[in-house]
Amino acid sequence: MEGDSLKSRAVVFALYAGGIAFFLALLATSHGIIDGASVGSALIPAVVCGVMCWASAERAISTTAGAIDAAIARLAAAAKGDLDGEIPPEIGRTVPQLAAAMDELFRQLGSNLDNINRLALFDAVTGLPNRTHFRMTCERALSEMPPDAGAALFFVDLDRFKQVNDTLGHAMGDELLGMVANRLRTVVDRVAREANVARPLIGRLAGDEFTVFLPGIAEPALTARIGRTILSTLTDSFDLAGTDMDIGASMGIALRPQHGVALADLMRAADLAMYQAKGQGRGRVEHFSDALAAELADRSRLDRDLRSALDHDQFMLVFQPQVAVGDGTIVAVEALLRWRHPEEGVLLPASFMPRAEESGFIVEIGEWVIGAVAETLTRWGRLGIGQRLAVNISRRQIDHAGFFRRLRAAMHAAAAPARLLELEITESLAMNCSREVIDALAALRADGATIAIDDFGTGYSNLARLRELPIDRIKLDRSVVEHVADRSEARTIAHAVISLVHGLGCEAVAEGIETDAQANVLRVIGCDVLQGYAVAPPMEEPALIAWTQEQDRRLVG
């Protein structure tokens, strides 16, 4: 009887009741003989019973049955997604408990679906559209625009949000994000009203990144002014639990149709412009531009070339001697990296190392240097060359103590004596390296390696920090020694720095020496070692070996 209504079931019930009454009456009146008379006699009470049962059921359940049938139909509609339709009034009149239950069920289901939709499309912290919702809405808006219609996409990144999370905790960080969202809503809605354009869309993509889409605005001057207004709003302090927090922001702007008509193109352009703003000192607004596009193309080309250089062994080492001031003997040789570019010739590190640091290629370049240094020291050992080989360590390498462990392992594997290795780290890096890195340097020094501070005089050294570092030599930056031959104040400063180096128990090395006059002054004021073109230029290994042999003959002679 699946699918039958309650009324039809009542009819069946009446028929069954009549049938039972007919059977019982037949048994009572037939006396064992079933004939027409007995059947007729039994049929009368059966009909009466069936009619009475139907009448009773009709009175008792006809209204309820209709209400329940209506409820079934309403529930079927709800199962297909109709949660907003009214509950039929006959259900409320006849079965009020069922009507109330259905109403509560539909409201709860609607609320649950709203919550699911909100979680799927809105950021729980700020209430703004999330990445998915923002992209869907923007793509729909862009697809409906005429080809030449203007729009602006702003990419906003908070400058010091991580500091809030680290110092006050993630709960306060979430509260700050909510405040940022409220300020963005206020200022962007005001800008849209003043410009008389369609309602803007604000989204939170992830972390501390926000996006603003403004249709109908594409003039660079206007968008720059809007960007500065937004940044000004975010520059004001935020009150977090009684503490004023200044975070600031950087912003990139992409314009439609100048920088693309698809959302993916605009997002990429705005994102790149934002990173340009951060690179220019933060707290800035930058538009995507042809110059930026060209710069990015150059970066992309350089990345491809660096990858090719690593794959095809295009790097090489050149060597520049360091000589003792007293007698001119060679005390060390600095290994300098060069790139034999197949099209541009030999390139100096300044032309590619900054990008290698940014892109992460510096790690692989560092691995190549490790192997090349170990092989060079082994080869020099066989040739009887006993000078130390000095190697510069980059910022990315010093952030990973594993680099030093791999260097030690490579030295041991190549049977290269550690006493012939010198590691140079810049002054600024030395002031900020971790305890793990200091311990790794100390371990190499215990093996016999020499540790030097490079570019000394360009940073802000802490003398207590210098005393605790495992260092043997300090190299004066070329800016400290550049004018010692022609300026008395430069000589005074250089003399003071050399005295400080000696006071720390270290050897003073002057690099970038270009003239004999500079070398003579530094000799007088107590410098220990000289390096620069006045001594010898960087040279490839065969030339270095020949120069070293000639220097030895000259000293002996």
C-alpha positions as CSV (number, residue, x, y, z in Angstrom):
1,M,0.0,0.0,0.0
2,E,3.0,2.2,-0.3
3,G,2.0,5.5,-1.9
4,D,-1.7,5.2,-0.9
5,S,-3.3,8.1,1.0
6,L,-4.8,7.7,4.5
7,K,-8.4,8.1,3.1
8,S,-7.8,5.2,0.7
9,R,-6.4,3.2,3.6
10,A,-9.6,3.9,5.6
11,V,-11.7,2.5,2.8
12,V,-9.6,-0.6,2.8
13,F,-10.0,-0.9,6.6
14,A,-13.8,-0.7,6.2
15,L,-13.8,-3.4,3.6
16,Y,-11.7,-5.6,5.8
17,A,-14.0,-5.0,8.8
18,G,-17.1,-5.8,6.7
19,G,-15.4,-9.0,5.4
20,I,-14.7,-10.1,8.9
21,A,-18.2,-9.3,10.0
22,F,-19.5,-11.3,7.0
23,F,-17.4,-14.3,7.9
24,L,-18.5,-14.3,11.5
25,A,-22.1,-13.9,10.7
26,L,-22.0,-16.7,8.2
27,L,-20.5,-19.0,10.8
28,A,-23.2,-18.0,13.3
29,T,-26.2,-18.5,11.0
30,S,-25.3,-21.3,8.5
31,H,-25.4,-24.2,11.0
32,G,-22.9,-25.9,8.8
33,I,-24.9,-25.4,5.6
34,I,-23.9,-22.6,3.3
35,D,-26.6,-21.6,0.9
36,G,-28.1,-18.5,-0.6
37,A,-30.2,-17.8,2.5
38,S,-27.3,-18.0,4.9
39,V,-25.1,-15.9,2.7
40,G,-27.8,-13.3,2.4
41,S,-28.3,-13.3,6.1
42,A,-24.5,-12.9,6.7
43,L,-24.2,-10.2,4.1
44,I,-26.5,-7.8,5.8
45,P,-24.5,-7.4,9.0
46,A,-21.3,-7.3,7.0
47,V,-22.5,-4.3,5.0
48,V,-23.8,-2.6,8.1
49,C,-20.4,-3.2,9.8
50,G,-18.4,-1.9,6.9
51,V,-20.5,1.2,6.5
52,M,-20.4,2.0,10.2
53,C,-16.6,1.5,10.2
54,W,-16.2,3.7,7.2
55,A,-18.5,6.4,8.8
56,S,-16.5,6.2,12.0
57,A,-13.2,6.4,10.3
58,E,-14.4,9.2,8.1
59,R,-15.4,11.2,11.0
60,A,-12.3,10.5,13.0
61,I,-9.5,10.7,10.5
62,S,-10.8,12.3,7.3
63,T,-9.6,15.7,8.3
64,T,-6.3,14.3,9.8
65,A,-5.7,12.2,6.8
66,G,-6.0,15.2,4.5
67,A,-3.6,17.2,6.7
68,I,-1.1,14.3,6.7
69,D,-1.4,14.0,3.0
70,A,-0.6,17.7,2.7
71,A,2.3,17.3,5.1
72,I,3.7,14.5,3.0
73,A,3.4,16.7,-0.2
74,R,5.1,19.6,1.7
75,L,8.0,17.4,2.9
76,A,8.5,16.1,-0.6
77,A,8.8,19.7,-1.8
78,A,11.3,20.4,1.0
79,A,13.4,17.4,0.0
80,K,13.8,19.1,-3.4
81,G,15.1,22.3,-1.9
82,D,11.9,24.3,-1.1
83,L,12.5,25.3,2.5
84,D,10.8,28.8,2.2
85,G,7.3,27.8,1.1
86,E,4.5,28.0,3.6
87,I,3.2,25.0,5.6
88,P,-0.4,24.2,4.4
89,P,-2.9,25.8,6.9
90,E,-4.9,22.5,7.3
91,I,-1.8,20.9,9.0
92,G,-1.8,23.7,11.6
93,R,-5.5,23.4,12.2
94,T,-5.7,19.6,12.5
95,V,-2.2,18.5,13.7
96,P,-0.6,21.6,15.3
97,Q,2.3,19.6,16.8
98,L,3.2,18.4,13.3
99,A,3.0,21.9,11.9
100,A,5.2,23.3,14.6
101,A,7.8,20.4,14.2
102,M,7.9,21.0,10.4
103,D,8.3,24.7,10.9
104,E,11.2,24.2,13.3
105,L,12.8,21.6,11.0
106,F,12.7,23.8,8.0
107,R,14.1,26.8,10.0
108,Q,16.9,24.7,11.4
109,L,17.7,23.2,8.0
110,G,17.7,26.7,6.5
111,S,20.0,28.0,9.2
112,N,22.4,25.0,8.7
113,L,22.5,25.6,5.0
114,D,23.1,29.3,5.6
115,N,26.0,28.4,7.9
116,I,27.4,25.9,5.4
117,N,27.2,28.5,2.7
118,R,28.8,31.2,4.9
119,L,31.7,28.9,5.8
120,A,32.2,28.0,2.1
121,L,32.0,31.5,0.8
122,F,32.9,33.9,3.7
123,D,35.9,34.3,5.9
124,A,35.1,33.3,9.5
125,V,37.4,35.9,11.0
126,T,36.4,39.0,9.1
127,G,33.1,38.2,7.5
128,L,34.5,39.2,4.1
129,P,34.2,37.0,1.0
130,N,36.9,34.4,1.0
131,R,39.2,33.7,-1.9
132,T,36.6,31.4,-3.6
133,H,33.7,33.8,-3.2
134,F,35.8,36.8,-4.3
135,R,37.1,35.1,-7.4
136,M,33.6,33.8,-8.4
137,T,32.0,37.2,-7.9
138,C,34.8,39.1,-9.7
139,E,34.9,36.7,-12.6
140,R,31.2,37.1,-13.1
141,A,31.4,40.9,-12.9
142,L,34.3,41.0,-15.3
143,S,32.6,38.7,-17.8
144,E,29.5,41.0,-17.9
145,M,31.6,44.1,-18.6
146,P,32.0,45.5,-22.1
147,P,35.5,44.9,-23.4
148,D,36.6,48.5,-22.9
149,A,35.0,49.0,-19.4
150,G,37.3,50.1,-16.7
151,A,37.9,48.5,-13.2
152,A,40.6,48.5,-10.6
153,L,41.9,45.7,-8.5
154,F,43.8,46.6,-5.3
155,F,46.0,44.0,-3.5
156,V,46.6,45.0,0.1
157,D,49.2,43.2,2.3
158,L,49.7,44.2,6.0
159,D,53.3,45.0,6.7
160,R,53.7,44.1,10.4
161,F,50.9,41.6,11.1
162,K,53.2,38.8,11.9
163,Q,54.6,40.9,14.8
164,V,51.2,41.1,16.3
165,N,50.7,37.3,16.1
166,D,54.1,36.6,17.6
167,T,53.8,39.1,20.5
168,L,50.1,39.1,21.4
169,G,48.9,35.7,20.1
170,H,46.6,34.5,17.3
171,A,43.4,35.6,19.1
172,M,44.6,39.2,19.1
173,G,45.7,38.7,15.5
174,D,42.2,37.6,14.5
175,E,40.7,40.6,16.3
176,L,43.1,42.9,14.4
177,L,42.1,41.3,11.1
178,G,38.4,42.1,12.0
179,M,39.3,45.7,12.7
180,V,41.2,45.9,9.4
181,A,38.2,44.5,7.5
182,N,35.9,47.1,9.2
183,R,38.1,50.0,8.2
184,L,38.4,48.7,4.6
185,R,34.5,48.4,4.4
186,T,34.2,52.0,5.7
187,V,36.7,53.7,3.4
188,V,36.0,51.6,0.3
189,D,32.2,52.2,0.6
190,R,32.8,55.9,1.0
191,V,35.1,56.0,-2.0
192,A,32.5,54.1,-4.1
193,R,29.7,56.6,-3.1
194,E,31.9,59.6,-3.9
195,A,32.9,58.2,-7.2
196,N,29.3,57.2,-8.0
197,V,30.3,53.7,-9.0
198,A,28.8,50.2,-8.4
199,R,29.2,48.6,-5.0
200,P,32.8,47.4,-4.5
201,L,33.8,43.9,-3.4
202,I,36.3,43.4,-0.6
203,G,37.8,40.0,0.1
204,R,40.3,38.3,2.4
205,L,42.5,36.0,0.3
206,A,44.6,34.5,3.1
207,G,46.6,35.5,6.2
208,D,47.1,39.2,6.0
209,E,46.2,39.7,2.4
210,F,43.1,41.6,1.3
211,T,41.7,42.5,-2.2
212,V,39.4,45.3,-3.3
213,F,37.6,45.3,-6.6
214,L,36.2,48.6,-7.8
215,P,34.2,48.5,-11.0
216,G,34.0,51.7,-13.1
217,I,37.3,53.2,-12.0
218,A,40.4,52.8,-14.1
219,E,42.2,56.2,-14.1
220,P,45.7,55.8,-12.6
221,A,45.6,59.1,-10.8
222,L,42.3,58.3,-9.2
223,T,43.2,54.8,-8.2
224,A,46.5,56.1,-6.7
225,R,44.6,58.6,-4.6
226,I,42.2,55.8,-3.5
227,G,45.1,53.6,-2.6
228,R,46.7,56.3,-0.5
229,T,43.4,56.9,1.3
230,I,43.2,53.2,2.1
231,L,46.8,53.1,3.3
232,S,46.2,56.2,5.4
233,T,43.3,54.5,7.1
234,L,45.4,51.4,7.8
235,T,48.3,53.4,9.0
236,D,46.4,54.8,12.0
237,S,47.0,52.8,15.2
238,F,44.7,49.9,16.2
239,D,43.7,49.6,19.9
240,L,44.3,45.9,20.9
241,A,43.5,45.3,24.6
242,G,44.7,48.8,25.5
243,T,47.8,48.6,23.3
244,D,48.3,50.8,20.3
245,M,49.5,48.7,17.4
246,D,50.9,50.2,14.2
247,I,51.0,47.8,11.3
248,G,50.7,49.7,8.0
249,A,50.3,48.1,4.7
250,S,51.7,47.9,1.1
251,M,49.5,47.9,-1.9
252,G,49.6,47.0,-5.6
253,I,47.1,48.1,-8.2
254,A,46.1,46.6,-11.5
255,L,43.7,48.3,-14.0
256,R,41.3,46.8,-16.5
257,P,41.7,46.7,-19.4
258,Q,45.3,48.1,-19.4
259,H,46.7,45.2,-17.4
260,G,44.3,42.5,-18.5
261,V,40.6,41.7,-18.8
262,A,40.6,38.3,-17.0
263,L,40.8,38.1,-13.2
264,A,43.9,35.9,-13.2
265,D,45.8,38.5,-15.2
266,L,44.7,41.3,-12.9
267,M,45.4,39.3,-9.7
268,R,48.9,38.5,-11.0
269,A,49.6,42.1,-11.9
270,A,48.3,43.5,-8.6
271,D,50.2,40.9,-6.6
272,L,53.5,41.8,-8.4
273,A,52.9,45.5,-7.9
274,M,52.3,44.9,-4.2
275,Y,55.7,43.1,-3.9
276,Q,57.3,46.0,-5.7
277,A,55.8,48.3,-3.1
278,K,57.2,46.1,-0.3
279,G,60.6,46.1,-2.0
280,Q,60.6,49.9,-2.2
281,G,60.4,50.2,1.5
282,R,56.8,49.2,2.4
283,G,53.9,51.5,3.2
284,R,53.6,52.4,-0.5
285,V,51.2,52.2,-3.4
286,E,52.5,50.9,-6.7
287,H,50.7,50.4,-10.0
288,F,51.6,47.6,-12.3
289,S,53.6,49.1,-15.2
290,D,55.4,48.2,-18.4
291,A,58.7,48.8,-16.6
292,L,57.7,46.4,-13.8
293,A,56.6,43.9,-16.5
294,A,60.0,44.2,-18.2
295,E,61.8,43.8,-14.9
296,L,59.8,40.7,-14.1
297,A,60.6,39.3,-17.6
298,D,64.2,40.0,-16.9
299,R,63.9,38.1,-13.5
300,S,62.2,35.2,-15.2
301,R,65.0,35.1,-17.9
302,L,67.6,35.3,-15.2
303,D,66.0,32.4,-13.3
304,R,66.0,30.3,-16.4
305,D,69.7,31.1,-17.1
306,L,70.6,30.3,-13.5
307,R,68.9,27.0,-13.8
308,S,70.8,26.3,-17.0
309,A,74.1,27.5,-15.4
310,L,73.7,24.9,-12.6
311,D,72.7,22.2,-15.0
312,H,75.6,22.9,-17.4
313,D,78.4,23.7,-14.9
314,Q,78.8,27.3,-16.1
315,F,80.1,28.6,-12.7
316,M,83.8,28.9,-11.9
317,L,86.1,30.2,-9.2
318,V,88.7,32.9,-9.6
319,F,91.2,33.7,-6.9
320,Q,92.7,36.9,-5.4
321,P,95.7,36.7,-3.2
322,Q,96.0,38.3,0.3
323,V,99.6,39.3,1.3
324,A,101.2,40.1,4.6
325,V,102.1,43.8,5.0
326,G,105.5,43.1,6.5
327,D,107.2,40.9,3.9
328,G,104.6,40.4,1.1
329,T,104.2,36.7,1.7
330,I,100.9,35.1,0.6
331,V,98.8,34.3,3.6
332,A,95.5,33.4,2.0
333,V,93.6,33.4,-1.3
334,E,90.0,34.5,-1.6
335,A,87.8,32.4,-3.9
336,L,85.5,34.6,-5.9
337,L,82.5,33.2,-7.9
338,R,82.1,34.0,-11.6
339,W,79.5,32.9,-14.2
340,R,80.6,32.0,-17.7
341,H,77.4,33.0,-19.4
342,P,77.2,31.6,-22.9
343,E,75.9,34.9,-24.4
344,E,77.1,37.7,-22.0
345,G,80.5,36.4,-21.1
346,V,82.0,36.3,-17.6
347,L,79.6,37.8,-15.1
348,L,80.4,39.2,-11.6
349,P,78.3,38.1,-8.6
350,A,76.7,41.5,-8.3
351,S,74.8,40.9,-11.5
352,F,73.1,37.6,-10.4
353,M,73.6,36.9,-6.7
354,P,70.8,39.2,-5.4
355,R,68.3,37.3,-7.6
356,A,69.8,34.0,-6.6
357,E,69.2,35.0,-3.0
358,E,65.6,35.9,-3.7
359,S,64.8,32.8,-5.8
360,G,66.6,30.3,-3.7
361,F,69.1,29.3,-6.3
362,I,71.8,30.4,-3.8
363,V,71.3,27.1,-2.0
364,E,72.3,25.1,-5.0
365,I,75.1,27.6,-5.9
366,G,76.3,27.2,-2.4
367,E,76.4,23.4,-2.8
368,W,78.4,23.8,-6.0
369,V,80.8,26.1,-4.2
370,I,81.2,23.5,-1.4
371,G,82.3,20.9,-3.9
372,A,84.5,23.2,-5.9
373,V,86.3,24.4,-2.7
374,A,86.9,20.9,-1.4
375,E,88.2,19.8,-4.8
376,T,90.5,22.9,-5.1
377,L,92.0,22.3,-1.6
378,T,92.6,18.7,-2.4
379,R,94.3,19.6,-5.7
380,W,96.4,22.3,-4.1
381,G,97.5,19.9,-1.4
382,R,98.9,17.6,-4.1
383,L,100.6,20.5,-5.7
384,G,102.2,21.6,-2.5
385,I,100.2,24.9,-2.3
386,G,99.8,25.7,1.4
387,Q,97.8,29.0,1.3
388,R,94.4,29.2,2.9
389,L,91.3,29.5,0.7
390,A,88.8,32.1,1.8
391,V,85.1,31.6,0.8
392,N,82.2,34.0,1.3
393,I,79.1,32.7,3.0
394,S,75.7,34.2,1.8
395,R,72.8,35.3,4.0
396,R,70.7,32.3,2.9
397,Q,73.4,29.8,3.7
398,I,74.1,31.2,7.1
399,D,70.5,30.8,8.0
400,H,70.9,27.0,7.7
401,A,73.4,25.3,10.0
402,G,73.1,22.3,7.7
403,F,75.3,24.1,5.2
404,F,78.2,24.0,7.6
405,R,77.7,20.4,8.3
406,R,77.6,19.6,4.6
407,L,80.8,21.7,4.2
408,R,82.6,19.7,6.9
409,A,81.4,16.4,5.3
410,A,82.6,17.5,1.9
411,M,86.0,18.5,3.3
412,H,86.4,15.2,5.0
413,A,85.2,13.2,1.9
414,A,87.7,15.0,-0.3
415,A,90.5,14.6,2.4
416,A,90.9,18.4,2.2
417,P,92.6,19.8,5.3
418,A,90.4,22.2,7.2
419,R,93.4,24.3,8.2
420,L,93.4,25.6,4.6
421,L,89.8,26.7,4.7
422,E,88.7,30.2,5.7
423,L,85.0,31.2,5.9
424,E,84.0,34.9,5.5
425,I,80.7,36.2,6.8
426,T,79.6,39.8,6.6
427,E,79.4,42.0,9.7
428,S,75.7,42.3,9.6
429,L,75.2,38.6,9.3
430,A,77.6,37.9,12.1
431,M,75.6,40.2,14.4
432,N,72.3,38.3,13.7
433,C,73.3,34.6,13.2
434,S,71.7,32.0,15.5
435,R,73.4,30.1,18.3
436,E,73.2,27.0,16.1
437,V,75.2,28.7,13.4
438,I,77.7,30.0,15.9
439,D,78.2,26.4,17.2
440,A,78.6,25.2,13.6
441,L,81.3,27.8,13.0
442,A,83.0,26.9,16.2
443,A,83.1,23.2,15.2
444,L,84.7,24.1,11.9
445,R,87.2,26.3,13.7
446,A,88.0,23.4,16.0
447,D,88.8,21.4,12.9
448,G,91.4,24.0,12.0
449,A,89.4,26.4,9.7
450,T,89.8,30.1,10.0
451,I,86.7,32.4,10.5
452,A,86.7,36.0,9.3
453,I,84.3,38.9,9.5
454,D,83.9,40.6,6.0
455,D,82.9,44.1,5.2
456,F,83.6,45.3,8.7
457,G,82.7,49.0,9.2
458,T,79.4,48.9,7.2
459,G,77.1,47.6,9.9
460,Y,76.4,48.1,13.6
461,S,78.6,45.8,15.5
462,N,78.0,44.9,19.1
463,L,81.4,44.5,20.8
464,A,80.2,42.0,23.3
465,R,78.8,39.9,20.4
466,L,82.1,40.2,18.5
467,R,84.0,38.9,21.6
468,E,81.8,35.8,21.8
469,L,82.0,34.9,18.1
470,P,84.6,32.3,17.1
471,I,86.6,34.6,14.7
472,D,90.3,35.0,13.7
473,R,90.3,37.8,11.2
474,I,88.4,41.0,10.5
475,K,88.3,42.4,7.0
476,L,87.9,46.2,6.8
477,D,85.4,47.2,4.2
478,R,86.7,49.2,1.2
479,S,84.8,52.2,2.4
480,V,86.9,52.4,5.5
481,V,90.2,52.3,3.6
482,E,89.2,54.1,0.3
483,H,90.5,57.6,1.3
484,V,93.3,56.8,3.8
485,A,95.9,58.2,1.3
486,D,94.3,61.6,0.9
487,R,92.1,62.3,3.9
488,S,93.4,62.6,7.5
489,E,90.0,61.8,9.1
490,A,89.9,58.6,7.0
491,R,93.3,57.6,8.3
492,T,92.2,58.3,11.9
493,I,89.1,56.2,11.5
494,A,91.0,53.3,9.8
495,H,93.7,53.5,12.5
496,A,91.0,53.3,15.2
497,V,89.3,50.4,13.6
498,I,92.6,48.5,13.2
499,S,93.3,49.1,16.9
500,L,89.9,47.7,17.8
501,V,90.5,44.6,15.7
502,H,93.8,44.0,17.4
503,G,92.1,44.6,20.7
504,L,89.8,41.7,19.9
505,G,92.8,39.5,19.3
506,C,92.1,39.3,15.6
507,E,94.2,40.0,12.4
508,A,93.2,43.1,10.4
509,V,92.8,42.6,6.7
510,A,92.2,45.6,4.3
511,E,90.5,44.7,1.1
512,G,89.8,46.8,-2.0
513,I,93.4,48.3,-2.1
514,E,93.7,50.0,-5.4
515,T,96.9,52.1,-5.1
516,D,100.4,51.8,-3.6
517,A,99.7,54.9,-1.6
518,Q,96.8,53.2,0.2
519,A,99.0,50.2,0.9
520,N,101.8,52.3,2.3
521,V,99.5,54.2,4.7
522,L,97.9,51.0,5.9
523,R,101.3,49.5,6.5
524,V,102.2,52.5,8.7
525,I,99.0,52.4,10.8
526,G,99.3,48.7,11.6
527,C,97.2,46.7,9.1
528,D,98.3,43.1,8.9
529,V,97.1,41.9,5.5
530,L,96.3,43.6,2.2
531,Q,94.1,42.5,-0.7
532,G,93.1,44.3,-3.9
533,Y,94.2,45.2,-7.4
534,A,97.3,47.0,-6.0
535,V,98.4,43.5,-4.9
536,A,97.0,41.3,-7.6
537,P,93.7,41.1,-9.6
538,P,91.4,38.1,-9.3
539,M,92.7,35.3,-11.6
540,E,92.0,31.8,-12.7
541,E,93.8,28.9,-11.1
542,P,96.6,28.5,-13.6
543,A,97.4,32.2,-13.5
544,L,97.3,32.2,-9.7
545,I,99.7,29.3,-9.5
546,A,102.1,31.1,-11.9
547,W,101.8,34.3,-9.9
548,T,102.4,32.5,-6.6
549,Q,105.5,30.9,-8.0
550,E,106.8,34.2,-9.3
551,Q,106.0,35.8,-5.9
552,D,108.0,33.1,-4.1
553,R,111.0,33.6,-6.4
554,R,110.9,37.3,-5.9
555,L,110.8,37.0,-2.1
556,V,113.6,34.4,-2.1
557,G,115.6,36.6,-4.5
